[in-house]
Amino acid sequence: MVEFGEKVKKLREEKGMTQQTMADQLYVTRQAVSRWECGARFPDLLTAKKIAQILEVSVDELLSGEELKKSIERDPVLSAPVSNMIQTILYAVASAAYLLMLVFSLYSFY
């Protein structure tokens, strides 16, 4: 699991940014960025959001300490017809049960 500071440093370096460049974009000192990266301090939530925007990652990915895998979700496309069929079957069973109750109640009435 990667710590917050390590993640910020890694992503910042991948972008080719210096601590000073990032500090200028965040309106903080270079020392503040250095403290975040070494784990001595943490930014407030709004600053963390700005860091995530600058580094082009989600706040969740930045704070989670784990690599989030972005995958294409194919399951809903495949399961939509199946769920529609199941829903139709359930409605048919419920309708049949209602009709049976109606028939039995009318039969017992006469």
C-alpha positions as CSV (number, residue, x, y, z in Angstrom):
1,M,0.0,0.0,0.0
2,V,1.4,3.4,-1.1
3,E,1.3,6.2,1.5
4,F,-0.3,9.6,0.5
5,G,3.1,11.4,0.4
6,E,4.7,8.7,-1.7
7,K,1.8,8.8,-4.1
8,V,1.9,12.6,-4.5
9,K,5.6,12.5,-5.1
10,K,5.4,9.7,-7.6
11,L,2.6,11.3,-9.6
12,R,4.2,14.8,-9.4
13,E,7.5,13.4,-10.8
14,E,5.6,11.5,-13.5
15,K,4.2,14.8,-14.6
16,G,7.7,16.3,-14.6
17,M,6.7,18.9,-12.0
18,T,9.0,20.2,-9.3
19,Q,7.8,20.8,-5.7
20,Q,8.0,24.5,-6.4
21,T,5.8,24.2,-9.5
22,M,3.2,22.3,-7.6
23,A,3.4,24.7,-4.7
24,D,2.8,27.7,-7.1
25,Q,-0.3,26.1,-8.5
26,L,-1.7,25.4,-5.0
27,Y,-0.7,28.8,-3.6
28,V,1.4,27.1,-0.8
29,T,5.1,27.0,-0.1
30,R,7.5,24.5,-1.5
31,Q,8.1,23.4,2.1
32,A,4.4,22.5,2.5
33,V,4.6,20.2,-0.5
34,S,7.8,18.7,0.9
35,R,6.1,18.0,4.2
36,W,3.2,16.3,2.5
37,E,5.5,14.1,0.5
38,C,7.6,13.0,3.5
39,G,4.5,12.4,5.6
40,A,5.2,15.0,8.2
41,R,1.9,16.8,7.4
42,F,-1.2,16.3,5.3
43,P,-3.1,18.9,3.3
44,D,-6.7,19.9,4.1
45,L,-9.5,18.3,2.1
46,L,-9.9,21.2,-0.4
47,T,-6.2,21.3,-1.1
48,A,-6.2,17.5,-1.5
49,K,-8.9,18.0,-4.1
50,K,-6.8,20.6,-6.0
51,I,-3.8,18.2,-5.8
52,A,-5.9,15.5,-7.4
53,Q,-7.0,17.8,-10.1
54,I,-3.4,18.9,-10.9
55,L,-2.2,15.3,-10.9
56,E,-5.2,14.2,-12.9
57,V,-6.3,11.5,-10.6
58,S,-9.4,11.1,-8.4
59,V,-9.3,12.2,-4.8
60,D,-10.2,8.6,-3.9
61,E,-7.3,7.2,-5.8
62,L,-5.0,9.8,-4.2
63,L,-6.1,9.1,-0.7
64,S,-6.8,5.4,-0.8
65,G,-3.2,4.4,-1.0
66,E,-4.1,1.6,-3.4
67,E,-4.0,1.6,-7.2
68,L,-7.6,1.7,-8.4
69,K,-8.2,-0.3,-11.5
70,K,-10.4,1.3,-14.1
71,S,-12.2,-1.4,-15.9
72,I,-14.9,-1.4,-18.5
73,E,-18.1,-2.7,-17.1
74,R,-19.5,-5.2,-19.5
75,D,-21.8,-7.1,-17.2
76,P,-24.8,-4.8,-17.3
77,V,-25.0,-5.1,-21.1
78,L,-25.0,-8.8,-20.9
79,S,-27.3,-9.2,-17.9
80,A,-30.0,-6.7,-19.0
81,P,-31.9,-9.2,-21.1
82,V,-31.6,-11.8,-18.4
83,S,-32.9,-9.5,-15.7
84,N,-35.8,-8.4,-18.1
85,M,-36.7,-12.1,-18.6
86,I,-36.6,-12.8,-14.8
87,Q,-38.8,-9.7,-14.2
88,T,-41.3,-10.8,-16.8
89,I,-41.5,-14.3,-15.3
90,L,-42.0,-12.9,-11.8
91,Y,-44.8,-10.6,-13.1
92,A,-46.4,-13.6,-14.9
93,V,-46.3,-15.8,-11.7
94,A,-47.7,-13.0,-9.6
95,S,-50.5,-12.4,-12.1
96,A,-51.3,-16.1,-12.2
97,A,-51.4,-16.3,-8.4
98,Y,-53.8,-13.3,-8.3
99,L,-56.1,-14.8,-10.9
100,L,-56.1,-18.1,-9.0
101,M,-57.1,-16.3,-5.8
102,L,-59.8,-14.5,-7.7
103,V,-61.2,-17.7,-9.2
104,F,-61.2,-19.5,-5.8
105,S,-62.8,-16.6,-4.1
106,L,-65.6,-16.4,-6.8
107,Y,-66.0,-20.2,-6.6
108,S,-66.4,-20.2,-2.8
109,F,-68.9,-17.2,-3.1
110,Y,-71.2,-19.2,-5.3
